[in-house]
Amino acid sequence: MNEFSLIRDIERYLEGEMNEQEKTAFEALRQSDPAVNEQVLAHQQLIQQLEYFGRRSALQEKMDKIHAGLANKHVSIAPSSTPEPKKVFSISRRLVLNMAAAAGIALLTSVSTIAFMQRASRQKTTAEYEDVRRVLNHIQRSQNALINDINSSKKAPANPGTYGGTGFAVSNNGYVVTNYHVIAGADSIYIQNTKGEAFKAASVFEDISADLAILKITDSTFKGQPLPYSLKPQRAMRGEQVFTLGYPRDEIVYGEGYISAQTGFNGDSAAYQVSIPVNPGNSGAPLMDNKGDVVGIVTGKQTTADGIAFAVKSAHLKRLLEQMPKDKLPKKEWNHKNNKLEGLSRVEQVKKLEDFVYMVKVYN
Amino acid sequence: MKHNQNIERDRELLLGLTRNDDRALATIYTENYPSILRMVLQYNGSEDDAKDLFQEAMIVLYEKAQKGEFDLYSKLKTYLYAVCRHMWLKRLQTGSWQLPLPEELEEVLPADDTNGIAEHEEKDQQFRIMEKAMGSMGEPCKTILEDYYVRKLSMQDIAEKFGYTNSENAKNQKYKCLMRLKKLFFEQYKS
């Protein structure tokens, strides 16, 4: 009997597929031949194992399915007392993520810093120039806002759109200088002296980069008088005592301080840094030295620091006046040397000076 | 009172397990796995360790239930927990990593349960051999045997599935397959 037919017979015997006759014959063979009997027992064991394998595999499959379902609802099987090994795993995963993010940021930062530094060193002057403009604009804006605030609190009902600043006479025939940012965008401009007399004025010349504007009083009622001061052509020295008169409020206000640096905001060589109390409304005020000559025009202050104000140098104003058409403003009108303030006490200087310092009121 | 109710419920679940009721299996599994997971993690095991251990305990329980030899003296939960703890203890002892065993794991299990586990271990060994033997079987033998002994398809179904003209031909194929399996299995088993 070959192996195949033996297996077949054993299978048929165990599965109960044999008829009575076959069964008897097979049992007889099994008893007479121990080898066949052994094969039958071995086969029985195999089938048993196979069935156990089947049961267990099926069970395992089912359990894996249930387990997968559990894993989906992870919250219910991993209670709050989630123990260490799992924790360690999740932390390390988070750590990896965090480290990846940190590494990315570090890389980005260093690359952009290198790029920025290279660019900055190459285009240093340009960058500074732009910076100055931007920050100056910012200062002007904040000043204007404050000016608006002050004036509108007093005059808001009558003149809701009023701005204000200070100006001072540069000639005895009605020319007044102030800051460009004071009169920028103005519909009409009035200047008012300490006696409360107001005169209509118009802007005749503007220099945006120096932040200066020349106004002409157009009112026929205005009568000029000879100026007691002159524009100082030399620059003022560091530490020089200076004083100013301006209109941070409705009344003229005196303030004094000193030149602290030869350059203005971010190294602007057209201006001084001045340590002097400056408030919104002081814009355009004259900065005078002890002799009573004009050394500068107050323009703004640094909002981020205390006691730092800026004033455009008088040389700039001079240059501006020189550029004016000669028929409008002959040079002799402003380029005089008669200083009537020198040697006077400060009180007397101020008393004489205040007739030439005006409040500039702007409507738009 | 409540205790009796619980036992009653466990008994029903076991009966369900005997009848191959998938719902009963799922209920037992989901209700008992978390505490085993906690235990294994507590003793420095992994989540996979917990899964293996618990499924093995479930197999022991299932085999006992199938044979109808399982008498419920304690709650199902207690039984499964005890079996798992015992097996985990053994693994820790035989494993390559020698950890100081926690006091409470040193407890000896009831004699009856230990027998069940010893029997299971022997079966488990044979199961591994069978798994290996089946793994090295080629097609179509592997699928035919799995269909017949695992999925319990009839020879008629198998004949249709594999395109044999009749179930006799399929049976002849199955005999050939068994012949090969027998060789593979006993080679491993005897060595």
Interface residues (C-beta under 8 A of the other chain):
Chain A: E3 F4 I7 R8 E11 A42 H43 L46 I47 Q49 L50 E51 Y52 F53 G54 R55 R56 S57 A58 L59 Q60 K62 M63 I66 H67 G69 L70 S76 I77 A78 P79 S81 T82 P83 E84 P85 K86
Chain B: D22 L25 A26 Y29 T30 Y33 P34 L37 R38 L41 Q42 N44 G45 S46 E47 K51 Q55 M58 I59 Y62 E63 Q66 K123 Q126 F127 I129 M130 E131 M134 L145 E146 Y149 V150 R151 K152 K171 N172 K174 Y175 K176 L178 M179 L181 K182 F185 F186
